[in-house]
Amino acid sequence: MGLYVETCIRADMEELWERTQTPAHHQRWDLRFTEIDYLPCAPGEPQRFRYATRVLPFLTVAGTGISAGERHRTGGERVSALRFASPHPLSLLAEGSGYWRYVPITDGVRFLTGYDYRPRWGRFGTAADRLVFRPLMGWATAWSFDRLRLWCERGISPARSLAYAIAELMARVLAVVTAVACAVRVWAVDPSDLPAAGAAVFGALALAAVALLAPPSPRTPAARRCLRTPPAPTAMPGILTTLEQA
C-alpha cells in the first residue's frame, strides 16, 4: 500500500469499531470526508456507500465505494477493507483500495490503515499527486487518527479538537507576526545601531522558531503523533480480494 498510518488508542474495541464503522461517526473525525452515507444493498452483500468531500465552499467532489468487515478473527483482531472510485472530473483520485486493522493490545487497540489509489490527469496528475496530494493525504489521515484518539481517550469531541487546532494555529501565526513586526520596528528606529538591530532580528527569529516548533497541546490533534511507516512488511487482508470480485 502506498500510504500507511498507525496509532494506539486506549479505548474499548467495540467503541472504536462503532466510531470508525458508523458513517455518522466516521464523518465527524475524518478530515478527508464531509459526508459518508450507506447505500441500499441486498443481505449478505458487501456494503456500498457514497462519500463526498467539500474542496471549496462551492465545490464538492463525490464518489462511491464498497466495503466489508470481519469482526471475529484469531486473537480478537478485526479488519475492514474497501474499494472506492470517483467519476468527478475534478477529483485527482480516480480509484483506490485500502484497509483498516484493529489489533488488541494490553491497554487498548493498535489501529492502523494502509491504502493506495490511482490518480487521473495523466502526467500532470501523477506529478501533482507525488509532490502535493499524496503527502497531504498522508498528513490528513494521521491528523484524523489522532483526532479520533482524543475523542476516544479524553472525550474531546471532533468539533472541539478542531476548534483547539484552529486556535493553536492562530496563536502560532500571531507570535510569528509579532516577532517579525518587533524586529522591523527596531531596525526602522535606528538602522545604524547594528548590534541592537542584530539582536532584535535574532530574538525575532528565536521567537518565531519557538512558535513554529513547540509541541502541540495535548488537546490538539497532531499528525506527528502517528506512525507513518510500517514497522514491518504488511500484507493486504484477504477480504480485499473478495471486494475485487464483487
Disulfide bonds with the S-S distance in Angstrom:
none
